[in-house]
Amino acid sequence: MQKIFINLTNGIEALERYGLALDAVHFVRIQSTYCENHSWDKMLQTLDSDFLMWLALGYECVVYDFGAGNETSKAAYYGLEWLKYVLERRWFGREYIPLLKGRNVVTEQFHKYYRELDKKTKRQMDYYKKFLMTEELHLTAVTAATMHDNQPEYYCEILRDKLDEKLKGQPQ
């Protein structure tokens, strides 16, 4: 079972590039600036309940995102690894070795950031533990480069086209 998540904003390009239907996706916002600034509490606190609940229920959550002139976005390769690190510890009581672009280079940093997490953030992540229906996380990413970073009009146009497409298919 799979749920597709579009990371706002650049991930919207996946609707067009991969021909995804608007009503077949969910939206999530994992801000790359939080990853860059190591604002890990903020990143976790702003995660959508829908996203965390589907993970807890054992669905494979696939996050589509596009990097600014890079094949991977920071949200995908850094943010999702951080999320896996935290949830493996909070939900399953296991250590997780985070890999950034296939390399183990942040484990010690993640240990430090984890110890510094606010109690409120830990409680928020723990909330979903009572709904666990899986023994493991199923969280992956599909990423590619975009040439449309910081072009909100481009992404609005994709959404407008997808919405028009959906409305044209509705009976009158």
C-alpha positions as CSV (number, residue, x, y, z in Angstrom):
1,M,0.0,0.0,0.0
2,Q,1.4,3.3,-1.1
3,K,0.7,7.0,-0.5
4,I,2.3,9.6,-2.7
5,F,3.3,12.9,-1.1
6,I,4.3,16.0,-3.0
7,N,6.7,18.2,-1.0
8,L,5.8,21.8,-1.4
9,T,6.8,23.7,-3.4
10,N,9.2,22.2,-6.0
11,G,7.6,18.7,-5.6
12,I,4.5,20.0,-7.5
13,E,6.5,19.5,-10.7
14,A,6.0,15.8,-10.2
15,L,2.3,16.2,-11.1
16,E,3.3,17.2,-14.6
17,R,6.6,15.3,-15.0
18,Y,5.2,12.0,-13.9
19,G,1.6,12.5,-14.9
20,L,0.2,12.2,-11.4
21,A,-3.4,12.9,-10.8
22,L,-4.2,15.7,-8.3
23,D,-6.6,13.5,-6.3
24,A,-4.1,10.7,-6.1
25,V,-1.6,12.7,-4.1
26,H,-1.2,14.2,-0.7
27,F,0.9,17.3,0.2
28,V,3.6,17.7,2.8
29,R,5.9,20.5,3.6
30,I,9.4,19.6,4.6
31,Q,11.3,22.9,4.3
32,S,14.8,22.6,3.0
33,T,15.7,25.8,5.0
34,Y,15.0,23.9,8.2
35,C,17.5,21.3,7.1
36,E,20.1,23.9,6.1
37,N,19.7,25.7,9.4
38,H,19.5,22.5,11.5
39,S,16.1,23.6,12.8
40,W,15.1,20.0,13.4
41,D,12.5,20.8,16.1
42,K,10.7,23.1,13.6
43,M,10.9,20.6,10.8
44,L,9.3,17.8,13.0
45,Q,6.7,20.1,14.6
46,T,5.4,21.3,11.2
47,L,4.9,17.8,9.7
48,D,1.4,17.1,8.7
49,S,-0.7,14.7,10.8
50,D,-1.8,12.9,7.6
51,F,1.8,12.1,6.7
52,L,2.7,10.8,10.1
53,M,-0.5,8.8,10.4
54,W,0.0,7.0,7.1
55,L,3.6,6.1,8.2
56,A,2.4,4.8,11.5
57,L,-0.2,2.6,9.7
58,G,2.6,1.0,7.7
59,Y,1.9,2.6,4.3
60,E,4.8,3.2,2.0
61,C,5.0,7.0,1.9
62,V,6.8,8.2,-1.2
63,V,7.8,11.8,-1.2
64,Y,8.4,13.6,-4.5
65,D,10.6,16.6,-4.5
66,F,13.0,18.4,-6.8
67,G,16.3,20.0,-6.0
68,A,17.3,23.5,-7.1
69,G,19.7,22.6,-9.9
70,N,20.6,19.4,-8.0
71,E,19.3,15.8,-8.5
72,T,18.2,15.6,-4.9
73,S,16.6,18.1,-2.6
74,K,17.9,18.8,0.9
75,A,14.4,17.9,2.2
76,A,14.6,14.5,0.6
77,Y,18.1,13.4,1.4
78,Y,18.6,15.3,4.7
79,G,15.2,15.9,6.1
80,L,13.8,12.4,5.4
81,E,16.9,10.8,6.9
82,W,16.4,12.9,10.0
83,L,12.8,11.9,10.2
84,K,13.7,8.2,9.9
85,Y,16.3,8.6,12.5
86,V,13.9,10.1,15.0
87,L,10.9,7.8,14.3
88,E,13.1,4.6,14.4
89,R,14.1,5.7,17.9
90,R,10.7,7.0,19.1
91,W,8.5,4.4,17.6
92,F,10.6,1.3,17.5
93,G,13.3,1.9,20.1
94,R,16.0,1.2,17.5
95,E,19.1,2.9,16.3
96,Y,19.1,4.1,12.7
97,I,22.2,4.8,10.7
98,P,21.4,7.8,8.5
99,L,22.9,7.9,5.1
100,L,23.3,11.1,3.2
101,K,23.7,10.4,-0.5
102,G,24.7,6.9,0.5
103,R,27.3,7.9,3.1
104,N,27.3,7.7,6.9
105,V,28.4,11.2,7.6
106,V,25.8,12.6,10.1
107,T,25.3,9.9,12.7
108,E,27.1,11.9,15.5
109,Q,25.4,15.1,14.6
110,F,22.0,13.4,14.6
111,H,22.7,11.9,18.0
112,K,23.4,15.4,19.3
113,Y,20.3,17.0,17.6
114,Y,18.2,14.2,19.0
115,R,19.3,14.8,22.5
116,E,18.5,18.5,22.1
117,L,14.9,17.9,20.8
118,D,12.2,19.8,22.7
119,K,10.0,17.6,24.9
120,K,7.0,18.9,23.0
121,T,8.5,17.6,19.7
122,K,9.1,14.2,21.2
123,R,5.6,14.0,22.6
124,Q,4.3,15.0,19.1
125,M,6.2,12.1,17.5
126,D,5.2,9.7,20.3
127,Y,1.5,10.5,19.8
128,Y,1.4,8.4,16.6
129,K,3.1,5.4,18.2
130,K,-0.2,4.2,19.7
131,F,-1.4,3.8,16.1
132,L,1.5,1.7,14.9
133,M,0.5,-1.1,12.6
134,T,3.9,-1.9,11.3
135,E,7.3,-3.1,12.4
136,E,9.2,-0.8,10.1
137,L,9.1,2.5,8.4
138,H,8.4,2.6,4.7
139,L,9.6,6.0,3.6
140,T,11.2,6.8,0.3
141,A,11.8,9.7,-2.0
142,V,11.7,10.3,-5.7
143,T,13.9,13.3,-6.6
144,A,15.3,15.0,-9.6
145,A,16.6,18.5,-10.5
146,T,14.4,21.4,-11.3
147,M,15.1,24.6,-13.2
148,H,12.0,26.2,-11.7
149,D,13.1,26.9,-8.1
150,N,11.6,30.2,-6.7
151,Q,9.0,30.3,-9.6
152,P,5.7,30.1,-7.8
153,E,3.8,31.0,-10.9
154,Y,5.1,27.9,-12.7
155,Y,3.9,25.7,-9.9
156,C,0.5,27.5,-9.7
157,E,0.1,26.8,-13.4
158,I,0.7,23.1,-12.9
159,L,-1.9,23.0,-10.2
160,R,-4.4,25.1,-12.2
161,D,-4.0,22.7,-15.2
162,K,-4.4,19.6,-13.0
163,L,-7.5,21.1,-11.4
164,D,-9.0,22.0,-14.8
165,E,-8.2,18.5,-16.0
166,K,-10.0,17.0,-13.0
167,L,-13.0,19.4,-13.3
168,K,-13.4,18.5,-17.0
169,G,-13.7,14.9,-16.1
170,Q,-16.5,15.5,-13.6
171,P,-20.2,15.0,-14.7
172,Q,-22.2,18.2,-14.9
